[in-house]
């Protein structure tokens, strides 16, 4: 029986109805990653309306749900936040770390430890736990990624959170109320994932420059075959810049709930691109789409898909978009070929001529 058909749980979907598997056992979806219909010209209203529920549900709705839970049950009162203090900062760190441990940990437990889905819908057929490597602490990707997340990135997430809450509490930036500005703030809710994509693209492109990549971003890219714990496994500089997306709401007139939502898109949402599976099965006919393929291609090829899924299609505009198709592969390879030719030409021009 092929590996992709091994049934680990009580039910199994046939992943070959949705994609193909190569000789190594790596799975890839059929078709290509499509940009959101908001970028189609002429606009197709019906298509946009059909897309909107997918835009909201389930992931952005989940991030808003966690935001509201935090705001009403976790975030200290305004008077407490007016003064910086270890007490409420450590409280937020404990909650952030606990939430990530549960959320990421459940995915890790079911799909990477118990392997309830086997390799169905898994882009890379290998599991990081089966591949020790000297590039990781203790030669283990899982241990390395876990420690970097909980002792570097999540503290930096918490630092960003404390700073913007402190600034809002002291009235140093506008704190718009929902009762006075409902439409404007609702619009900010809708564009927050787009803000994330722009911020992520700019920071990501910056740390892919040779010097910054070598000393900073290579830490994250050691996980060529990412898993949930890889999501926040970063160098401290990258970890801070990544979560600093929430500071946009200190620049534009906003509300601390929106800044918190922005932070949760980054913190909780990082797992989407690192799940490693196209679908997480619930039954033989039902599964949750991960939307992980675009960022998986970035981990696989390094120099494509610096942003997200194209809500703001910066990769498309800058020529670094890979949609997972054979055509996208050809475009990428042609770009790499031209880059190598240019580097070779520059190298030849810099060397002394033979006499």
N, C-alpha and C positions, 0 to 999 in steps of 0.2 A: 504493500500500500504506500503511495507517495506520502512524503512527510507532510505535505500541505493538507492531506486528508485525514491525518491522525486525529481522532476525537479524544480530547482530553477531558471535556466536560460532558454534560448530559445531552448537549445539542451541538450542532456544527453547521455553519453555513458553507456553501460551496464558493470559495473565494475565486475560483476560476471562471465564475459567471461574471465577475466584476473586473478581472485583470488577468495577467499572465505571470508565469514563474519561469525564471531562467534555469540553466543547468546547476547553478550554485544554490538554487532554492530561494533566491530573492524574488519577492513579489512586487509587481508594479501595476497601478490601475490602468484600465483601458482609457482611451481618449486623452484629453489634455486638461490642465488646470485653466479654467476660464476666468477672465477678469469679471468683476461685478457688472451687471447690465447698466449701471449708471453711467458707464463710459461708452456705451454704444451710441453711434450716430447714424441715422437720426434716433432720438430717444424712443424706446419702446415701453410705454407706460405699463402695460399689462405684465410684461416681463419683470419690470422693476418691482411692481406690487407683489408678484409671486416670490421674488427674492427677499423682500423685507423680513418675512417671518424667519427665514434661515439666518439672516443677519442678526436678529435679536435672540433667537432660540436655537440651541440651549445655552451657548457659552456666554454671550454678553448678559443674558438674563441671570445666569449663575453668578457672574461677577457683580452685578448690581445687588443680587440677594445677599452675597457675603458682605458687600459694602454696607447695606442697611442693617444687617446683624451687628456688624462692628459699631456702626454709628449709635445704635440704640442700647447696646449691651456692653461694649468694650471700651469705646473712646471715653476718656475722663471728661468731667465737666469743664466748662470754659475757664473758670477761676483757677482750677488746677493747672490747666495748660498754659496759663499766662506766665508761669515761672518754670524754667527748665529744671527738671529733677530726675534723679536716677529711679525713683519709685515708679512713676508712671511710664518712663521709658523702658524699664525692664519688664513691666507688666505687658506692654505692647510687644516686646520681643518674644516673651513666653507664648503669647497668643499666636503671633505670626508663625513661630517655629512649630507650635502644636498643630495649627491648621494645615500647614504644609506637610508635616509628618503624616497626618491622617489622609489628606487629599492625594498627595503624590504617592504616599506609602500604600494606599489601597490599590492603586494602579500597578505599582511595583509588585505587590504581593500576588495579585490575581494573574497578572499577565507575564511577569518575569520570574517570579519564584515558583508559584504553583503551575504556571504556564497552562492555565485552563483553556487557552485558545490555541495552544501549540504555536505553529508558525503561520496560521491562516491570517491573511492580510498583513503579514509582517514584511516590511520593506527589505530588511537585512535578515536573512534566515538564522544568523548566529545570535547568541545571547551574550551580552558583555560579561556576565558572570563566568562564562566558559572560556574567556580569553584574557589570561593574565598578561600584563605588559609593564615594562620598566618605566614608561612615561607617567604612570600613576603612583600615588602614594600607596605603599604596601602592595604594589603591583596589581591593584584591584581597581577597576573603573568604578565599581559600585561604592566602595569605601571612600575612595578619593572624592567622587562627586558628592557623596553625602556629607563628608566633613567640610568641603569647601562651601556647600550650600548653607549649612547650619551655623558655621563659625565665621564665615566671611560675608556671603551675600545677604542672608536674612538680617544680620545686624545692620548692614548698610541700608536695606529696605526700611528697617525700623528707624534709622537715623533720618532718612528722607521724610518719613511719616511724622516723626517728632518735630522736625524743623517746620514743615508747612502748617501743622496744627498750632504750633507756638506762634507763628507769624499771624495766622488768622485770628487766634484768640486775643492777640494784642492789638488787633485792628490796624495793622500796618499795611494791609491790602484790602480792597473792597470785599465785603462778605455780603453777597446778594441773597436776599431772602426768596424762598420759593413762592410765597404769597404775592410778592411784588413783581417778580420776573419769571413767571411759570413757563412761558413759551421759550424765552431765551435759554433758560437752564435746561429745559427739555431738549432743545436743539443741541446744547453742549453734551448732553448724555449720548445723543445719536452720533456726534462727531468724535467723541472721545476715542473710539477704536481707530479712527483715522489719524488723530493726533499721535496715538501710539505708533502707527506705521511710519509716519514722517520722522518722528524722533528716533525710532529704532533704525531706520534706514541711514539717517545722518550719522548717528553714533557708530553704527555697524560698519559703514563705509570708511569712517575715519580710522577705526581700529584695525582695518584690513590693509592700511598702508604698511609697507615693509617693516619699519622699525617698531611701530606699535603692535603689529601682528606678532612679531617675534617675542616681545617682552610682555605682552598683555593678552591678546586674543587667542594666541596659540593654546593657552590653558583650557579654554572652552573647546577648541577644535581637536584637542587630544581625543575627545569622544567622537570618533568618526561614525561609530554605531551608537547613536544616543539612546538613552533610556530615561524614564522619568527623573531620576536623580541628577541627570545631566542638565536639566532645565536651568538651574540657578548655579551651576558649577562654573564660576568665573574668577578671573583675577579681580582683586579689590577695586581697581580703577574702573574696570568694565562694570562690576556690580553696582558701583555708585552711579555711574553715568546712565546705566540702563534704568534704574529705578527713579532717577532724577526727572523722568518724564512728568511726574506729579507736579514739578515746579512750574510747568506751563500755567498752572492755575493760580500762580502768584503773579503772573504777568498779565494774563487776560482777566477781566472781571469775572469772578466765579464764586464758588461756594465750597467749603471744605468737604462736603459730601462728594462733590465732583472730583476734587483732588484725590480723595480716597478711592473712588471708583477707578480713576486713572491708574492709581498704584496697584489696584487689584487686577486690572487688565494685564499689567506687567508681571506681577508676582504670581498670581494663580494661573494666569493665562500662558506663562512660559512653558507649561507642560504640554500645551497643544502641539508645538513643533517638535517635541522630543519623545512623544509617546511611542513612536516607532511602528505603530499599526495604523492602517487606513481606517479600520472599523473595530469597535469594541463590541463583541457580540452579546446580546441579551437572550436571543432565542434563535431558532432556525431561520426566522424571517425578519427579525428586528435587530438592529445594531446602531450604535452611536457613531456618527462620522467624526473623526478626530481633527480633520483639516490639517494634518501633519505633513503632507507630502511636499508642499512647497519648501518648507524649511528643511525637511530631510534632504532634498536635493542640494540645498546649500551645504549641509554637512558632508555630503557625498562628493561634491565638485568644488567647494570652497568659494569660487568666484562667480556665483550666480545667486539670485534671490536674496539680496541683502535686506529687503523689506519684508512685508508680510504677503498676504494673498492678493494684493493689488487694489485694496480699497482706495489708496492713492498710488497709482501704478508707476512709481518712480523707477523700478527696475525696467519696466517696459520702455519708459522714456529715455533711460540712460543706457539701454542696450544690454542689460545684465539679466533679463528675464528668461527663465527656463520653465516651460509649461509642462514638462514631462513627456512631450511627444518626440517622435523621431526627428521632426523638423526642428524642434527646440534643441535637440542634441546636436544636430548639424550646425545650427547657428552658433552654439556655444563652441564647438570644435573649431569652426572657422575663425571665431574671435581669438581663441587660444593660439591658433596657428599664426595669425597675423601678429599677435603679441610676441610670440617666440621669434618670428622673423625680424621684427623691429629691434628686439633685444640683441639678436645676433648681429644685425647691421650696426647697431651702436657700439657693440663690443669690438667689431672689426675696425670701425672708424677710430676707436680709441687706442688700438694697438699700433706699434710702429710698423712701417712698411718694410718689407724685405728689400735689401739692397741688391 
